[in-house]
Amino acid sequence: MAVAITLGATCIRDIRLLEHQRPVFGPVASHPTAWRALKELDELARARAGRARAAVRRRVYELLRKRPEGFPEVEVEGVPLTGWTVIDSDGTLIPAPSEKEGAHGTYRGFLGHHIFVATCDNTGEQLAATLHTGNVNANDAAVNIDILTRAVAQLPWWRRQKILFRVDGAGFSHQLIDWIASAGGRKSPTFRWEYSVGWAFTTREQAAIEICDKKNLWQPAGGGADGGVREGAFVADITALLGELTGWPAHHRVIARKEPLHPRYVKDANAYEIKQEARYQTFATNHQRGQIAHLDGRHRKHARVEPRIRDQKASGIGLPPSRELEINAAWLTATTLAADLRCWFQLLALDGELAKATPKTLRYRILHAPARLVRGQRKRRLKLPDTWPWATAIIRAFERILALPHPT
């Protein structure tokens, strides 16, 4: 089922996509068989699937670490966050008919489900995804801690010690912050977990902003088209201007960003922002050192989770196939497996723009290439048309896969 989703299936019946490729995949399960398999995939079975994913991920990460360029590191304004694993979490609403189990009224005014996703910004992988009823709040601490716990469990030990968790303002909660700052309750000093989360902009933050304006406490912010300073954008550390912040983790800081008010944000702007013709954003972090412009740029990279969720919604998670919540949760597991297969293929076998291509582009150029599998002389040959523009990339991908060392 995961292979079918990787190739473009958006429902269980689309497993028939593999029927014409029996010489490659062997016998293919029928639609009723696939349906029964998903129905039998209960919570324990999904947990076993998660452990299997983690085992393969350890192998993939070892292969990535042994590459000449090493394991992929996240870069902020050209500066790599060496040794840090960056996990972005976010929630998305999926519309659903009323007869589907778990479909509930959402804060956007329609019936649906709430899916929480955690991705690894280093590799682009979807580490974890959970399905909930539509009325689950985005800032539910238990739900957010659960999705991040599942994401961390997918990482090998050497990528768990230094983790940056990025969450937008909708997922913010005091309990979540405390959990991250305590490294999930771990006592070992080798674990260094940091958070970069959205912070509410209230009258208290507005008063701090006014002081920054009067005393000119702003510093130039990054985000320009050339990777440098963005014109009209500024940042400031307003922690000391917010009064007493007791009860928060050690080294808790609040940073504000000011930029020109774009027309697309006018409808969501408050009266103060409209008056100042500026957009204000605040976020909190427990990072002790570093320029605040760098911390601001590091937090804004959280936006990369949005296109990844969009791609996943187009690859199956946006269309839960059953009326039963358990079958839809199993389908979500299959889509997560499919995301792993696609991402690992891109990391280990492709380069250039194809290594970062969207699922649709990858299917069109590589996975759906016209080809014939020919048998003869005790060999199998894959014949590609010379005129296919990406034939060379397909051949190079085969060569890279064959060159991978076998696990011992």
Secondary structure, 3 states (H helix, E strand, C coil): CHHHHHCCCCCHHHHHHHHHHHHHHCCCCCHHHHHHHHHCCCHHHHHHHHHHHHHHHHHHHHHHHCCCCCCCCCEECCEECCCCEEEEEEEEEEECCCCCCCCEECCCCCEEEEEEEEEECCCCCEEEEEEEECCCCCCCHHHHHHHHHHHHHCCCHHHCCEEEEEECHHHCCHHHHHHHHCHHHCCCCCCEEEEEEEECCCHHHHHHHHHHHHHCCCEEEECCCCCCEEEEEEEEECHHHCCCCCCCCCCCEEEEEEEECCHHHHHHCCHHHHHHCEEEEEEEECCCCCCHHHHHHHHHHHHHHHHHHHHHHHHHHCCCCCCCHHHHHHHHHHHHHHHHHHHHHHHHHCCHHHHHCCHHHHHHHHHCCCCEEEEECCEEEEECCCCCCCHHHHHHHHHHHHHCCCCC
